[in-house]
């Protein structure tokens, strides 16, 4: 799988806590963050209230693109 680099700048106390949690789990900070991101994406994927907003944005964008194409 192709990877993309993203910079995260957490507050120092959160960064320190994340490092301790990662060490406690025996994983890298990167692996811990990726796992947390995957869990959040799965959470919102099943949240219909959340999903309604991206659907509406996509619908509006399509309408605008259709007008531009005319």
N, C-alpha and C positions, 0 to 999 in steps of 0.2 A: 504494500500500500504506500502510495506517495505521501510524504509528510510535509507539513507547512509549519514554519516557525512563527510563533506568536509570543510577544513579550507581555508578561503580566507583572504589574508593579503593586503587590499587596503592601499594606502597612507592615512595618517591621515586626510588630508583635504577632501578626497573623503568619507572616513568613516563617518566623521562628517556630510557631506552633505546627505549621505544616511540615517543616523539616523533622520535628520530633515524631509526629504521627507517621510520616513516611519511614523513618528509621525503625519505629516500633513495628510497622507492618513488613519491614524488610524489602521495601520497594524504593525506587527513586522518587524525588519530588515530582518529576515529570509524569511518571506513571500514576501517582496519586492524583495529580491535577487532571490528567486525561480521563481517569476513571470517574472523577467527580463531574467532569463535563458530559461524559456519556450518560451518567445517571440523571443529570438535569435535562438533557435532551429527551431522554425516555420519559421523564416526568411530564414535560410540556407536550410531548407528542400525544399523550393520552388525556390531555386537558382540553376539552372542547371549547371552553371559554377563551383560552389562550389561542387555540388554533383558528378561531373565528377572525381574529385581527389580521394575521398574515394572509388569510384567504381574501379578506376585504381589500387589503393593500394590493395584492396580486390582481384582483379584479379591476381596481382603479388604474393600475399601471397598464394593464392590457387595453382598457378603454382609451387611455392616452396614446399608447402606441398605435392602436388602430386608427385614431384620428390623424396622427402624424403620417401614417402610411397613405392616406387619401390624397 
